[in-house]
Amino acid sequence: MKTFEIPEFYNSPILSRVKDYRTEKDPKKKDFSPTLLDFGNVRFLLARHFGFCYGVQNAIELSFRAVKENPDKRIFLLSQMIHNPEVNSNLQDRGVRFLMDTDGKTITPFSELTKEDVVIIPAFGTTLAISKQLADIGIEIKTYDTTCPFVHRVWNKAEKLGSEKFTVIIHGKPGHEETRATFSHSSANSPSLIVKDKKETQLLGDYILGKLTLEQFEEIFKGRYSAAFNPLTSLERLGVINQTTMLAEDTQEIANYLKQVMTDKFGVENISKHFADTRDTLCYATNENQDATHQLLKQDADVAIVVGGYNSSNTSHLVELCEQRFKTFFISSVKEIESKDKIHYFDIHSEERKTADSFLPDKNPLTVVLTSGASCPDAMVEEVLMKILSFYGSTKTVEEALAGLN
């Protein structure tokens, strides 16, 4: 496994020892049960997998290397390097500027760039059009292209589907940087269309089966399909790929549904000609984090806290899962915990920042589920853990809790 040079301030002495302990006991990652860190009157159930993934570590290493290697040059991030405000802020503090926001709106016009500038491509990747725009300026982007290798894998899958004359259905959030990038690469090889969820996919199925008119289809999916996509001819052969951070079960449900639609239309004996049984294109970290969260749901706990950027797709899906069983608070950092009796959190349903009083139940011992998204530094999770401990005057020291790992 490759190791990365990550700034020390992102690491957690406590959680590093927890992860090392689990890796030693389970090097093949077959045990997804949570880790109990028992401080006596407060017990933390830590997800088996959480925090920085391979792609994020790679992006952080390359971004900080760009700063170190180019002291006399202007350095720009195409957009947020990853969806974590702390990491992006750290880079801005070192002089890195943004060209665009997460929605693709211009912050620094490309017309102000010169071939001497350094541009970092974020972990989500970018569109072919933007790559060409930068190349036309004379900017070499390969050196600091931090596009996650698992995003590249999705693009390769889309290219293969295109070579086999399948239309590509992309399960993703239409406005997300990764989905925009994937749509661009997929559209270069095959007709492509984005669906954001099962509900939209069912509308697509209704159109395929003749239950919706062409006008209805065009209204629902306006701006979601490529120039080469023809609603009258491009839905004969389908393959499904996804934004790598979507919920695995949602993508599988969408693929299963579309396969059934194509079976209903063309017959089970012809399904291989009309539907490509692609393997799920989620990244390994998304799969591991979601599987680990499912194991958390089998535990008894009083409250769950998920740490990560509020615009982080993979983190929001962990929140969705935790909400199935626990009262869950999604926070960006320890700063959101004002006191034992007050927390500020993000509601993923209303997309609003809210405040809750008495968020920690009056229990002894108190059991807290704690996890984070793939772009959240372990140091930030440790800060949350220690903040909660500070409210209770723990009956066990950190060393005692670590000694009792199980």
N, C-alpha and C positions, 0 to 999 in steps of 0.2 A: 504494500500500500504506500503510495507516494506521501511524503510529508511536505508540509508547506511552512514558509516563514511568515508567521502571523504575529503582528505586534503583541507584546506580552500583556498589554493592558486589556486585551480581549479575553485572556484566559482566566480560569477560576481555579485556585488551589484546591478548593473543596470538591468541586464537580469533576475536576481532572482525576482526582483519586477515585471518585465513584466510577467514572467511565473506565479507568484502567482496571479497577477491580472486576467490573463486568466483562471486559474484554479478556482478561486472564481466565475467568471462569467459563466463558462462553465465546471462544475465538471465532467460531463459525456462525455466530449470531442466530442461533436457532431458538433461543429463549427470549421471548418478548415480554415476559412478566416485568412489572415495575420493580424499582429498587426502593426498599424502605430505609429511610434515614431517620432514626428514632432519637429524638432529643428528650424523651420522657413525657413532658406535658404537651409537646408539639411533635407530630410525626409527619414527615414528608414522603409522599409516594412520588418518586421521580420516574418519568417515562424511561423505558429502556433506551430509546433513541430520541435525541433532541439536539437542537443547536446546529452550528455550522456544518454544512454538507461539503462534499468534495468541490462542487461548482463554486460555492461561496468562498471557500478557502482559496481556491485558485484565483478568483476575482480580486479578493483582498490582497493577496500576494503581488499580483501583477500591478494593481493600482498603486500600492505603496512603493513598488519598485520603480514605477514611472516617475513618481515624485523624486525619488532618490537619484535616479539616473539622468534627470533633466532639470538641474537646478536653475538653469538660465533660460528655460523655455516656458512659454505659456502652456498650461495643461488643462484640458477640458474633458469632462465626462459627458458622453452623449446624452445621457439622462441619469436618473438615480442608478448607481452601480448595482445595488441590491435594495430590496425594500426594507431598509432599517435606517431610521433617522440618525441614530448614533454613529453608525459607520459612515454615512454620507457626510455628516457634520465634521467628523474627524478629517476627512479628505478636504473639505472646504477650508478647514482651519489651516491646512497646509498649502492653500492657494489654488486648489483645483476649482474650476468653475463649471457650471452646467450650460449645455447648449440648448436643452429642451427639458420640459417637465415630463411627468409620467404619462400625460395625455398626448405628448408629441407637440405641444405648443412651444413656439420659439422663445427662448430666454436670451440667448446670444445669437444674432443672425449669422448664418454660415458665410455671408458676404464679408464678415469681419475676420474670417480665418485666413491664414496663410500656410504655405507648405512647410513652414518652420514650426508650426504648432503641433502639439501632441494631443491626440484624441483617444480616449479610452472607451472601448465598446463595452457596454454593461453585460452582466451575466445572462440577461434575457436575449442577447443578440440584437440584430437590427435588420431593417429591410434592405432589399437589394438596391432600391432607389437611393437610400441614404448612403450606402456603401459607395455607390457610383459617384454621388455628389462629392463625397470626401476625396475620392480618388481623382476626380476632375480638378480639385484644388491642388492636388499633389501631395496630400497627406497619406502617409503609409500607416495603415491601421492594424496590420497583422501582429506587430510586436506587442501591442497592448489590447488585443482583442480577447476579452475575458468571457466570451460566450461559453456557457456551460456545455460540456461534451454531451450531456444527455439531451440538450436542445438540438445539437447537431444530429444526434441519433434520430430525433423526430423528423428533421428535415430530410435525412437520408431515406427514412421510411416513406415520406411523401413523394420523394423522387422515384422510388421503386414503384409505388402505386401508379404514378403518372406514366412510367415506362410500360406498364401493363394495361394502360388505357382505363384505369379506374378514376372516377371522380373522388376527390378527397373531402370528407366531412371532418371538420376540425371542432372538437369539443373544447371550448375555451371562453374566456371573458373577452368580448370583442374589443374593448378598449385597452386591454392589458398589453404591455410592451412585447411580451413573449408571443402572444397570439398574433399581434400585428406582424411581427417578424416571421413567424411560421406561415402565416397567410401569404406573405410576399414570396417566400421561397417555394411554397407549395404551388402557388399560382403560376410560377415560371415553368412548371412541368405538367400541370393538369388542371382541369376545372376544379375550383375549390369553393367551399361554403362553410361558414361558421355557425354553429349552434351553441347557445350558452347553457342549455339545461335540457332535462327530459321533456319539459312542457313544449319548448320550441321544437324539439325533435319529433314530438307527436304531431305537431302541425306540419312538419316536413313530410311525415309519413302519410298524413291525410292527403296532402297534395299528390304524392306518388301514387296513392290508391284512387285518385280521382274524386276525393271528397272536398277539395278546395279548388277554386278557380285560379287561373294564371294571375289574374289581377290581385287576388287575395295573397297568393304566394309572394308576388313582387312587393306588396305593401309590407308584409311581415319581415321579409329578408332583405329589404332595401339596404344597400351598402354592405351586405354580408357575403356577397359572392363575387368571384373574379370576372374579368372581362371575357374570358373564354367560356364561362359557364352559361349554358343555354338551358333554361328550365324545361324546355320541350324535349331535349335530347341528352342532357347530362346526368340524368338520374337512372340510367339503365345498369350501371356498374358502380358500386360504392365501396369505399374503404374508410375506416375511422382512425384518426389519430387525435392527440390531445395536447393541450397546454400541460406541461409536465407537472404542474402543481395542483391539478384538479383532484377531487375525491375519486379514488380508484373505483369504488362501487358505482358511482354516477356514470363514469365513462363506460364501464362494463354493461350497465343497464341500457345505456344509449346504443351501444353496439348490438346487444342482444335484441333490442327493439327493432332496430333497422334491419337486422338479419331476418326477423320474423316478417317484417313488411315486404321485403324482397322475396321471401318464400311465398307469402300470400299472393304476390303479383305474378311471379314467374314459375312457381312450383318447386317443391323440395328437390326434385331430380336435377334442376338447373341452377341451384343456389350458388355453386362454386363459380359459375360464370358471371354472377351478378353481385356477389358480396365477398370481399376479401377478408378472411378471418385474421386480421392483424393482431399481434400480441399487444397488450396494453403498453402505451408509450410513456407512462409515468416514470420519473427518475427513481433510482433505487432509494434515495433519501426520503422522498415523498412516501414511497411504499412503506419503508421501515418506520417512519414517524407515525403514519396512520395505523399501521399494524400494532405499534407500541401503544398508541392511544386506545385502540380497541381493547387491549389487555387492561388498561387502566379502568375501563368501564366495568370490568368484572370485580373491582374492589369496592369496599365501603369507605367513603370519605365524606367530610363535612362541607368542603368547598374546593373548587378548582380554580387555579390561576394559570393563564396562558400568557406568555411574554413574547412580544414581537411587534413589528411595524404594522400600523393599522391598515396600510395598503398592501400588506403581504398576503397573497392568495393562499399559499400553503399554510400559513398560520391561521387564517380565518377558517379553513377547513378543520383544523384541529379544534378550534373553538366550537364549531358545529357538532363535532363528535362528542366533546365533553359535555355540551349542553343536554345531550340525550339522557344523562344520568345525574349530573351535578349542577349545583348553582355555580355558574362559571363567570369569571371576570377576565376580560381581555385587556391587558395593559401594555403600554409601550415601554415602560421602565419603572424603576422603584419610585420615581418622582410622583407617580400616580397614586401611591399609597400615602395619604396625608396623615393618617393616624390609625389606631386600632379600630376606630369607629367610622372612618371615612375613606372611601376609595373612589377615584375617578377611573372610568373604564369606557371602552368602545363597544357600542351595541351594533353587531354586524347586521342586524335586521333593519333597523332604522338608519344605520350609518351615521349615528350621532354619538358624541361623547357625553356620558352621563355620570351621575354621582350616586353612590349608594352609602347609606349609613349602616353601622353595625354589620359590616360585611363578614366579619369573622364570628361564627357561632360561639356561644358561651359553652364550650365543651372542654372536658379534661379526661383523657388527652384529646387535643384537636388534631384531626387528620386532614392534611392539605395535599391535594393533587397539584403537582407543579411540572410544567413542560414549556417548551418554546418552539418557535418556528426555525426553519433551516437557515435563516439569515440573522439570527439573534446570537450575540456573543454570550458565552457561558458566564462571563463576568457579570452581565446584567441579571442573569437568573440568580446567581449567588447573592447579589445585592437584595433581591426580593426575599430570598430565603432568610438572610440575616436580619432584614427589617422586621419580618414577621416574628422571628425569634426574640427580637428586642422588646416586643410587647409583653412577653411572658416570663422573662427571667428563667431561661431554660434550666432544667434540672440536670442536664448532661452537657458536657463540653463538646466541642466539635470533634476532638480526638476520640472521645468516648463513643460518640455517634458513629464515626467512621470505623472504629474498631468493631462495632456491632453490625456491620453491613450484612444484609442478607437479601 
